[in-house]
């Protein structure tokens, strides 16, 4: 992983003191101050920009109050295709526009070295080093948020392929399935993600304005979290929709297990907060559909230890590694 400009984080007394970590997802921009061992807490949340060109300015505006002499560098995780060597956001699935020199622009505005990487890569690093995948030689991270991202860590290092490994949300599982934001049908993230659960929530609320999902939404536009709340409250259709999403999660995981055979799969992101009503069906379908399922050791599917903060922890770890 590389800092922009290429070099080392600023240090005091021979050591870096603090890192500003930023997670720019499809819905929110989350940020906070962390140390290089991953310790810290989010300091704020802002809506993520709809245009890629607006991301550098939004990041700088968010983190400016956190800047100080103790801060040594900035680590940024973004959804989409990232040129981590040059700090460029090549393409975002959630923000329109051409490639953005995110690292150079934030470095210019803050005067600090900046690391930019894919958000799922950073979350995978955190979970493999310190989290739910700790101890595994090959750790596969699947991040369920607005879409689906993934990262693969082997022997403590993020694997990149030719630079863009892990863009698994657009694996097509059902060619006749729902339309994805990418324009194709039946992509994995069109079947199980915050976007797909939100679609189910809106459908159920429209079908029954007095039902559990509409009640959970409380007058707001129904979102995936409202579906989860309704399922937990005993609404049968909400529970069925959540379990169906878990089934699609398991089918996608079966393909990845057949290809990679990881030691452990860590499922993170906001949607993973649904817990066992989602992960239980995923494990069951994975066991049923993976090739040789009855004769091979089951692949553990576990929730992320760091939850929504995994990308922030990973950003701090990556800066410490690059410094």
JOTA-V520524 format. One record per residue. SS is DSSP state (h for helix, s for strand, l for the rest). PHI is phi in whole degrees, -180 to 180 (* if undefined). PSI is psi in whole degrees, -180 to 180 (none if undefined). Layout:
ss->SS phi->PHI psi->PSI
ss->SS phi->PHI psi->PSI
//
This chain:
ss->l phi->* psi->147
ss->l phi->-126 psi->143
ss->s phi->-92 psi->146
ss->s phi->-117 psi->131
ss->l phi->-66 psi->156
ss->l phi->-59 psi->124
ss->l phi->163 psi->-146
ss->l phi->-125 psi->153
ss->l phi->-66 psi->147
ss->l phi->-66 psi->137
ss->l phi->-125 psi->156
ss->s phi->-119 psi->125
ss->l phi->62 psi->30
ss->l phi->89 psi->0
ss->s phi->-142 psi->146
ss->l phi->-74 psi->141
ss->l phi->-95 psi->-46
ss->s phi->-152 psi->154
ss->s phi->-127 psi->133
ss->s phi->-86 psi->120
ss->s phi->-106 psi->137
ss->s phi->-132 psi->134
ss->s phi->-120 psi->107
ss->s phi->-103 psi->96
ss->l phi->-95 psi->-165
ss->l phi->-76 psi->-23
ss->l phi->-114 psi->-46
ss->s phi->-126 psi->155
ss->s phi->-110 psi->113
ss->s phi->-112 psi->141
ss->s phi->-150 psi->158
ss->s phi->-175 psi->177
ss->s phi->-105 psi->128
ss->s phi->-132 psi->156
ss->l phi->-92 psi->173
ss->l phi->-71 psi->-9
ss->l phi->-95 psi->4
ss->l phi->95 psi->2
ss->l phi->-80 psi->138
ss->s phi->154 psi->-178
ss->s phi->-143 psi->151
ss->s phi->-60 psi->142
ss->s phi->-105 psi->-18
ss->s phi->-173 psi->165
ss->s phi->-137 psi->135
ss->s phi->-134 psi->156
ss->s phi->-63 psi->139
ss->l phi->-74 psi->140
ss->l phi->-63 psi->150
ss->l phi->-85 psi->-16
ss->s phi->-113 psi->134
ss->h phi->-61 psi->-37
ss->h phi->-64 psi->-19
ss->h phi->-89 psi->-8
ss->h phi->-65 psi->-46
ss->h phi->-57 psi->-45
ss->h phi->-64 psi->-40
ss->h phi->-65 psi->-41
ss->h phi->-64 psi->-47
ss->h phi->-62 psi->-43
ss->h phi->-63 psi->-38
ss->h phi->-70 psi->-42
ss->h phi->-93 psi->-11
ss->h phi->-53 psi->-42
ss->h phi->-65 psi->-16
ss->h phi->-92 psi->-10
ss->l phi->-69 psi->142
ss->l phi->-172 psi->172
ss->l phi->-62 psi->-22
ss->l phi->-82 psi->-12
ss->s phi->-85 psi->127
ss->s phi->-102 psi->-25
ss->s phi->-168 psi->172
ss->s phi->-124 psi->133
ss->s phi->-118 psi->127
ss->s phi->-125 psi->129
ss->s phi->-109 psi->133
ss->s phi->-129 psi->143
ss->l phi->-70 psi->142
ss->l phi->111 psi->-162
ss->s phi->-90 psi->123
ss->s phi->-125 psi->130
ss->s phi->-88 psi->94
ss->l phi->-71 psi->-23
ss->l phi->-70 psi->-42
ss->l phi->-105 psi->4
ss->l phi->70 psi->30
ss->s phi->-105 psi->135
ss->s phi->-87 psi->105
ss->s phi->-75 psi->-44
ss->s phi->-158 psi->136
ss->l phi->-117 psi->134
ss->l phi->-74 psi->-12
ss->l phi->-117 psi->-9
ss->l phi->-132 psi->126
ss->s phi->-80 psi->158
ss->l phi->121 psi->171
ss->l phi->-75 psi->178
ss->l phi->-57 psi->147
ss->s phi->-126 psi->130
ss->l phi->-78 psi->70
ss->h phi->-61 psi->-50
ss->h phi->-60 psi->-53
ss->h phi->-58 psi->-39
ss->h phi->-70 psi->-42
ss->h phi->-69 psi->-37
ss->h phi->-62 psi->-41
ss->h phi->-65 psi->-39
ss->h phi->-76 psi->-31
ss->h phi->-103 psi->-20
ss->l phi->75 psi->15
ss->l phi->-116 psi->153
ss->s phi->-64 psi->144
ss->s phi->-131 psi->132
ss->s phi->-107 psi->132
ss->s phi->-126 psi->132
ss->s phi->-150 psi->170
ss->s phi->-64 psi->138
ss->h phi->-63 psi->-37
ss->h phi->-71 psi->-33
ss->h phi->-60 psi->-44
ss->h phi->-68 psi->-41
ss->h phi->-64 psi->-40
ss->h phi->-62 psi->-42
ss->h phi->-61 psi->-45
ss->h phi->-62 psi->-46
ss->h phi->-72 psi->-33
ss->h phi->-73 psi->-38
ss->h phi->-80 psi->-46
ss->l phi->-125 psi->-11
ss->l phi->-108 psi->-141
ss->l phi->-68 psi->-19
ss->l phi->-98 psi->4
ss->l phi->-57 psi->131
ss->l phi->99 psi->-16
ss->l phi->-84 psi->141
ss->l phi->-73 psi->-44
ss->s phi->-120 psi->115
ss->s phi->-116 psi->122
ss->s phi->-102 psi->123
ss->s phi->-106 psi->132
ss->s phi->-120 psi->117
ss->s phi->-102 psi->118
ss->s phi->-102 psi->104
ss->l phi->-131 psi->-134
ss->l phi->-56 psi->-39
ss->l phi->-127 psi->-151
ss->s phi->-127 psi->129
ss->s phi->-124 psi->166
ss->s phi->-150 psi->157
ss->s phi->-143 psi->148
ss->s phi->-125 psi->125
ss->s phi->-119 psi->124
ss->s phi->-121 psi->121
ss->l phi->52 psi->43
ss->l phi->84 psi->0
ss->s phi->-121 psi->139
ss->s phi->-70 psi->127
ss->l phi->-89 psi->138
ss->l phi->-123 psi->-9
ss->l phi->60 psi->-129
ss->l phi->-90 psi->10
ss->l phi->131 psi->-22
ss->l phi->-129 psi->31
ss->l phi->-64 psi->142
ss->l phi->107 psi->0
ss->l phi->-81 psi->69
ss->h phi->-89 psi->-9
ss->h phi->-64 psi->-20
ss->h phi->-107 psi->21
ss->l phi->-65 psi->128
ss->s phi->-86 psi->116
ss->l phi->-101 psi->-26
ss->l phi->-144 psi->94
ss->l phi->-58 psi->-20
ss->l phi->-99 psi->11
ss->l phi->-81 psi->-170
ss->l phi->-66 psi->155
ss->s phi->-70 psi->133
ss->l phi->-94 psi->160
ss->l phi->-61 psi->-22
ss->l phi->-77 psi->-11
ss->l phi->104 psi->-13
ss->l phi->-95 psi->172
ss->s phi->-110 psi->144
ss->l phi->76 psi->19
ss->s phi->-62 psi->154
ss->h phi->-55 psi->-44
ss->h phi->-75 psi->-14
ss->h phi->-78 psi->-13
ss->h phi->-106 psi->-28
ss->l phi->-151 psi->105
ss->l phi->-174 psi->177
ss->h phi->-61 psi->-35
ss->h phi->-65 psi->-45
ss->h phi->-70 psi->-39
ss->h phi->-67 psi->-35
ss->h phi->-64 psi->-39
ss->h phi->-62 psi->-44
ss->h phi->-63 psi->-40
ss->h phi->-62 psi->-43
ss->h phi->-66 psi->-39
ss->h phi->-63 psi->-44
ss->h phi->-69 psi->-38
ss->h phi->-67 psi->-37
ss->h phi->-69 psi->-37
ss->h phi->-72 psi->-29
ss->l phi->-142 psi->86
ss->l phi->-62 psi->-15
ss->l phi->-106 psi->6
ss->l phi->-81 psi->-177
ss->h phi->-67 psi->-36
ss->h phi->-68 psi->-46
ss->h phi->-61 psi->-39
ss->h phi->-64 psi->-43
ss->h phi->-64 psi->-34
ss->h phi->-71 psi->-29
ss->l phi->59 psi->38
ss->l phi->93 psi->-12
ss->l phi->-81 psi->166
ss->l phi->-64 psi->124
ss->l phi->-59 psi->137
ss->l phi->-124 psi->173
ss->h phi->-57 psi->-38
ss->h phi->-63 psi->-30
ss->h phi->-71 psi->-35
ss->h phi->-63 psi->-42
ss->h phi->-64 psi->-43
ss->h phi->-63 psi->-44
ss->h phi->-64 psi->-40
ss->h phi->-63 psi->-42
ss->h phi->-66 psi->-27
ss->l phi->-82 psi->-3
ss->l phi->104 psi->7
ss->l phi->-72 psi->119
ss->h phi->-65 psi->-42
ss->h phi->-70 psi->-38
ss->h phi->-63 psi->-42
ss->h phi->-65 psi->-38
ss->h phi->-66 psi->-43
ss->h phi->-63 psi->-41
ss->h phi->-66 psi->-42
ss->h phi->-66 psi->-37
ss->h phi->-64 psi->-40
ss->h phi->-62 psi->-40
ss->h phi->-62 psi->-37
ss->h phi->-62 psi->-43
ss->h phi->-66 psi->-35
ss->h phi->-59 psi->-46
ss->h phi->-63 psi->-38
ss->h phi->-65 psi->-43
ss->h phi->-64 psi->-41
ss->h phi->-64 psi->-35
ss->h phi->-61 psi->-40
ss->h phi->-63 psi->-42
ss->h phi->-70 psi->-36
ss->h phi->-66 psi->-41
ss->h phi->-61 psi->-34
ss->h phi->-83 psi->-42
ss->h phi->-109 psi->-32
ss->l phi->52 psi->58
ss->l phi->-72 psi->162
ss->l phi->-70 psi->-34
ss->s phi->-157 psi->147
ss->s phi->-112 psi->123
ss->s phi->-104 psi->124
ss->s phi->-106 psi->120
ss->s phi->-130 psi->-166
ss->l phi->90 psi->169
ss->h phi->-60 psi->-39
ss->h phi->-67 psi->-30
ss->h phi->-63 psi->-17
ss->h phi->-63 psi->-13
ss->h phi->-64 psi->-23
ss->l phi->75 psi->-145
ss->h phi->-63 psi->-31
ss->h phi->-59 psi->-22
ss->h phi->-99 psi->-47
ss->h phi->-74 psi->-32
ss->h phi->-59 psi->-54
ss->h phi->-61 psi->-33
ss->h phi->-63 psi->-45
ss->h phi->-63 psi->-41
ss->h phi->-64 psi->-46
ss->h phi->-69 psi->-37
ss->h phi->-57 psi->-48
ss->h phi->-64 psi->-35
ss->h phi->-76 psi->-33
ss->h phi->-107 psi->-19
ss->l phi->-69 psi->140
ss->l phi->-60 psi->131
ss->l phi->72 psi->23
ss->l phi->-56 psi->-33
ss->l phi->-82 psi->-7
ss->l phi->-124 psi->2
ss->l phi->-117 psi->158
ss->l phi->-66 psi->136
ss->l phi->-64 psi->140
ss->l phi->-86 psi->120
ss->s phi->-63 psi->136
ss->s phi->-119 psi->112
ss->s phi->-128 psi->151
ss->s phi->-73 psi->150
ss->l phi->-64 psi->140
ss->l phi->-68 psi->-39
ss->l phi->-91 psi->-2
ss->h phi->55 psi->-132
ss->h phi->-72 psi->-14
ss->h phi->-94 psi->4
ss->h phi->-58 psi->-41
ss->h phi->-65 psi->-36
ss->h phi->-69 psi->-44
ss->h phi->-61 psi->-44
ss->h phi->-64 psi->-36
ss->h phi->-62 psi->-43
ss->h phi->-66 psi->-43
ss->h phi->-62 psi->-42
ss->h phi->-66 psi->-39
ss->h phi->-63 psi->-43
ss->h phi->-61 psi->-36
ss->h phi->-71 psi->-36
ss->h phi->-84 psi->-19
ss->l phi->-70 psi->none
//
